[in-house]
């Protein structure tokens, strides 16, 4: 039976902090550890504040990936050793490295990665999100290194599949938008589960602007087979509710698509879809208010 760990990139924006987050989810990636080195005492406090069955994953400090570029400098060795100690305290099964999109991992850096991992006492399994190589195959030397020392190929399963075979999968989910502005609709969340079906253990970490809601919807689906609503209404009223909090006027059809098309709304009680599915069919014109958009959609019969 597959073990599915479902959560988000930290609890910093979750109302109530770690204790409340741990009542909603059983897993979190400690994204803050990428930006600053936390003390071992802080890690012990986190571990004590979460239930014993709660699972942490540690994101390694950026000095290793963005500073040293995976080269085994003294500073990178020290930083990785520190993160490995944090992972042991948290009993974290994964330690994740994220390299910048402007850093191609050539054979020299691949050997640097091998050296870094080999010289560090690790209890967690290392995963690598090689952002410069999101599309297409991994460089041959990098793939060989990752296979040799069992490093997980960390990808966004909503857009790509791991290129290194493993019985474990770690995915950082952003979706198909720009940056982290995207919500996954029902079909995309369902496909996310299907893409990882053969793995023994899968860690799903959501990182979009609505990461807690996406994670909660996916968790509900895994438990019940159905998706919860995202608004209090359905159809056109649901779309209006999704747009209302941050739509600014006057605006154009194209600006609406760019700024709000990634959002999901409830087409009916059983289905969620992207706002773009409806907004793209509006005429190219300027809208003075949300009411004007609603009227045009209703008059054109684009949505009940």
C-alpha positions as CSV (number, residue, x, y, z in Angstrom):
1,X,0.0,0.0,0.0
2,X,1.3,3.4,-0.9
3,X,2.3,5.9,1.8
4,X,1.3,9.4,0.7
5,X,2.7,12.4,2.5
6,X,0.6,15.5,1.7
7,X,1.3,19.0,2.8
8,X,2.7,22.4,1.9
9,X,6.0,24.4,1.9
10,X,5.9,25.4,5.5
11,X,3.4,26.6,8.0
12,X,4.4,30.3,8.2
13,X,1.2,31.6,6.6
14,X,-1.1,29.1,8.3
15,X,-3.3,30.7,10.9
16,X,-2.3,29.3,14.3
17,X,1.2,28.2,13.3
18,X,2.7,24.7,13.5
19,X,0.3,23.3,16.0
20,X,-2.8,24.3,14.0
21,X,-1.1,23.2,10.7
22,X,-0.3,19.8,12.2
23,X,-3.9,19.2,13.1
24,X,-4.8,19.8,9.4
25,X,-1.9,18.0,7.7
26,X,0.6,15.3,8.6
27,X,3.5,16.5,6.5
28,X,5.4,19.8,5.8
29,X,8.5,20.9,4.0
30,X,10.6,23.3,6.2
31,X,11.0,25.9,3.4
32,X,12.4,28.4,5.9
33,X,15.6,26.4,6.2
34,X,16.5,27.3,2.7
35,X,16.7,31.0,3.7
36,X,18.2,30.8,7.1
37,X,20.0,28.2,9.2
38,X,17.8,27.4,12.2
39,X,19.4,26.3,15.4
40,X,19.3,22.7,16.7
41,X,17.3,24.0,19.6
42,X,14.7,25.4,17.2
43,X,14.4,22.1,15.5
44,X,13.9,20.3,18.8
45,X,11.1,22.8,19.6
46,X,9.4,22.1,16.2
47,X,9.7,18.4,16.8
48,X,8.2,18.7,20.3
49,X,5.3,20.9,19.1
50,X,4.2,18.4,16.4
51,X,2.6,15.0,16.9
52,X,5.1,12.1,16.9
53,X,3.7,10.8,13.6
54,X,4.0,14.2,11.9
55,X,6.6,14.1,9.1
56,X,9.0,16.9,8.3
57,X,11.2,17.3,5.2
58,X,14.1,19.7,5.3
59,X,14.9,22.0,2.4
60,X,18.7,22.5,2.4
61,X,20.2,26.0,2.8
62,X,20.8,28.1,-0.3
63,X,24.5,28.5,0.5
64,X,24.9,25.0,-0.7
65,X,23.1,25.3,-4.0
66,X,23.0,29.0,-4.9
67,X,26.2,30.1,-3.1
68,X,28.6,27.2,-3.7
69,X,26.6,25.8,-6.7
70,X,27.0,22.3,-5.3
71,X,30.7,22.5,-5.3
72,X,32.2,20.9,-2.1
73,X,33.6,24.1,-0.5
74,X,34.2,24.2,3.2
75,X,31.1,26.4,3.6
76,X,28.9,24.1,1.6
77,X,30.2,21.0,3.6
78,X,29.5,22.8,6.9
79,X,26.0,23.9,5.7
80,X,25.0,20.4,4.5
81,X,26.3,18.9,7.7
82,X,24.2,21.4,9.7
83,X,21.1,20.6,7.7
84,X,21.7,16.9,8.1
85,X,21.7,17.4,11.9
86,X,18.5,19.3,11.6
87,X,17.0,16.4,9.6
88,X,18.0,13.9,12.2
89,X,16.5,15.9,15.0
90,X,13.2,16.3,13.1
91,X,13.4,12.6,12.0
92,X,12.9,13.9,8.5
93,X,13.1,11.3,5.7
94,X,14.0,13.8,3.0
95,X,16.6,16.5,2.6
96,X,15.9,18.6,-0.5
97,X,18.4,20.5,-2.6
98,X,17.1,23.2,-5.0
99,X,19.6,24.6,-7.6
100,X,18.9,27.9,-9.4
101,X,17.5,28.0,-12.9
102,X,20.6,29.7,-14.2
103,X,23.0,26.9,-13.0
104,X,23.4,24.1,-15.5
105,X,24.8,21.1,-13.7
106,X,27.9,20.1,-15.7
107,X,30.1,17.1,-15.0
108,X,32.2,19.1,-12.5
109,X,29.2,20.1,-10.4
110,X,27.8,16.6,-10.7
111,X,31.1,15.3,-9.1
112,X,30.8,18.1,-6.5
113,X,27.4,16.8,-5.6
114,X,28.7,13.3,-5.2
115,X,31.6,14.6,-3.0
116,X,29.2,16.6,-0.8
117,X,26.8,13.8,-0.2
118,X,29.5,11.2,0.3
119,X,31.3,13.4,2.9
120,X,28.2,14.1,5.0
121,X,26.6,11.8,7.6
122,X,23.0,11.6,6.4
123,X,20.0,9.9,7.8
124,X,17.6,11.5,5.3
125,X,17.4,10.6,1.6
126,X,18.6,13.5,-0.6
127,X,16.4,14.9,-3.4
128,X,17.6,17.3,-6.1
129,X,15.4,19.8,-7.8
130,X,17.6,20.8,-10.8
131,X,15.8,23.8,-12.0
132,X,18.0,24.4,-15.0
133,X,17.0,21.0,-16.2
134,X,13.3,21.1,-15.6
135,X,12.6,20.1,-19.3
136,X,14.0,17.2,-21.1
137,X,16.5,14.7,-19.9
138,X,19.0,15.2,-17.1
139,X,22.7,15.7,-18.2
140,X,24.3,12.2,-18.4
141,X,26.9,12.8,-15.7
142,X,24.3,14.2,-13.3
143,X,21.9,11.3,-13.9
144,X,24.7,8.8,-13.3
145,X,25.7,10.5,-10.0
146,X,22.0,10.6,-8.9
147,X,21.5,6.9,-9.7
148,X,24.8,5.9,-8.1
149,X,24.1,7.5,-4.7
150,X,20.3,7.2,-4.8
151,X,19.4,10.9,-5.1
152,X,15.7,11.5,-5.9
153,X,14.8,13.5,-9.0
154,X,12.5,16.2,-7.6
155,X,10.1,17.5,-10.2
156,X,6.7,19.1,-10.3
157,X,4.5,16.0,-11.0
158,X,1.8,18.2,-12.5
159,X,4.1,19.0,-15.4
160,X,6.8,16.4,-15.5
161,X,7.8,12.9,-14.5
162,X,10.9,11.9,-12.5
163,X,13.8,10.8,-14.8
164,X,15.5,8.6,-12.2
165,X,13.6,5.4,-11.4
166,X,12.9,5.0,-7.7
167,X,10.3,3.5,-5.4
168,X,10.0,6.9,-3.6
169,X,8.9,10.1,-5.2
170,X,9.2,13.7,-3.9
171,X,7.3,16.4,-5.8
172,X,7.2,20.1,-5.3
173,X,3.9,21.2,-6.9
174,X,3.6,24.7,-8.5
175,X,1.3,23.9,-11.4
176,X,1.3,25.2,-15.0
177,X,1.2,29.0,-14.3
178,X,4.0,31.5,-13.9
179,X,5.9,31.4,-10.7
180,X,3.6,30.2,-8.0
181,X,0.4,31.7,-9.3
182,X,-1.7,28.7,-10.0
183,X,-4.3,26.4,-8.6
184,X,-4.9,22.9,-9.8
185,X,-8.4,21.9,-10.9
186,X,-10.0,18.6,-10.1
187,X,-8.6,16.8,-13.2
188,X,-5.1,18.0,-12.5
189,X,-5.2,16.9,-8.9
190,X,-6.5,13.5,-10.0
191,X,-3.7,13.2,-12.5
192,X,-1.2,14.1,-9.9
193,X,-2.2,11.0,-7.9
194,X,-2.2,8.9,-11.0
195,X,1.3,10.0,-12.0
196,X,2.7,8.6,-8.7
197,X,0.7,5.4,-8.6
198,X,3.6,3.0,-8.8
199,X,5.7,4.5,-6.0
200,X,5.8,3.0,-2.5
201,X,6.1,6.4,-0.8
202,X,5.3,9.8,-2.3
203,X,5.8,13.2,-0.7
204,X,3.5,15.9,-2.2
205,X,4.4,19.4,-1.3
206,X,2.2,22.2,-2.6
207,X,3.8,25.6,-3.2
208,X,1.2,27.8,-5.1
209,X,-0.3,30.9,-3.7
210,X,-3.2,28.8,-2.4
211,X,-1.0,25.9,-1.3
212,X,-2.9,25.1,1.9
213,X,-6.2,24.9,0.0
214,X,-4.7,22.8,-2.8
215,X,-3.1,20.5,-0.3
216,X,-6.4,20.2,1.7
217,X,-8.4,19.5,-1.5
218,X,-5.9,16.8,-2.6
219,X,-5.9,15.3,0.9
220,X,-9.7,15.1,1.0
221,X,-9.7,13.5,-2.5
222,X,-7.2,10.9,-1.4
223,X,-9.3,10.1,1.7
224,X,-12.8,10.2,0.3
225,X,-12.6,10.1,-3.5
226,X,-14.3,13.4,-3.9
227,X,-13.1,17.0,-4.0
228,X,-14.4,19.7,-1.7
229,X,-15.8,23.1,-3.0
230,X,-13.5,26.1,-3.1
231,X,-16.3,28.7,-2.8
232,X,-19.6,29.0,-1.1
233,X,-21.5,29.2,-4.4
234,X,-21.6,27.4,-7.8
235,X,-21.5,28.5,-11.4
236,X,-21.4,32.2,-12.3
237,X,-21.8,33.2,-8.6
238,X,-18.7,31.0,-7.7
239,X,-16.6,32.6,-10.4
240,X,-17.6,36.1,-9.2
241,X,-16.6,35.1,-5.7
242,X,-13.2,33.8,-6.9
243,X,-12.6,37.1,-8.7
244,X,-13.9,39.6,-6.2
245,X,-11.1,39.7,-3.6
246,X,-8.4,41.1,-5.8
247,X,-9.8,42.1,-9.2
248,X,-9.2,45.8,-9.9
249,X,-11.1,47.9,-12.3
250,X,-11.1,49.1,-15.0
251,X,-9.5,46.1,-16.6
252,X,-9.3,44.3,-19.9
253,X,-10.2,40.8,-20.9
254,X,-6.5,40.0,-21.5
255,X,-5.6,41.4,-18.0
256,X,-8.3,39.3,-16.4
257,X,-6.9,36.2,-18.1
258,X,-3.3,37.0,-17.0
259,X,-4.1,37.9,-13.4
260,X,-7.0,35.6,-12.6
261,X,-7.3,32.9,-15.2
262,X,-5.3,30.5,-13.0
263,X,-7.9,30.5,-10.2
264,X,-10.4,27.7,-9.8
265,X,-14.1,28.0,-9.1
266,X,-17.0,25.6,-8.6
267,X,-18.8,25.1,-11.9
268,X,-21.3,22.9,-9.9
269,X,-21.4,21.0,-6.7
270,X,-19.1,18.3,-8.1
271,X,-16.6,20.0,-10.4
272,X,-13.9,22.7,-10.2
273,X,-12.5,24.4,-13.3
274,X,-10.2,27.3,-14.1
275,X,-11.5,30.8,-14.5
276,X,-9.6,31.0,-17.8
277,X,-12.1,28.5,-19.3
278,X,-14.8,31.1,-19.1
279,X,-12.8,34.4,-19.3
280,X,-11.1,33.4,-22.5
281,X,-14.4,33.4,-24.3
282,X,-15.2,37.0,-23.4
283,X,-14.8,39.7,-26.0
284,X,-11.6,41.7,-26.0
285,X,-12.8,44.9,-24.3
286,X,-12.4,47.0,-21.1
287,X,-14.6,46.2,-18.2
288,X,-15.5,48.9,-15.6
289,X,-16.7,46.5,-12.9
290,X,-17.1,42.9,-11.8
291,X,-20.9,43.3,-12.4
292,X,-20.1,44.1,-16.1
293,X,-18.1,40.9,-16.4
294,X,-20.9,38.9,-14.8
295,X,-23.5,40.5,-17.1
296,X,-21.5,39.7,-20.2
297,X,-20.9,36.1,-19.2
298,X,-24.6,35.6,-18.4
299,X,-25.9,37.3,-21.5
300,X,-23.6,35.2,-23.7
301,X,-24.6,32.0,-22.0
302,X,-21.0,31.2,-21.2
303,X,-21.9,29.9,-17.7
304,X,-25.1,29.3,-15.8
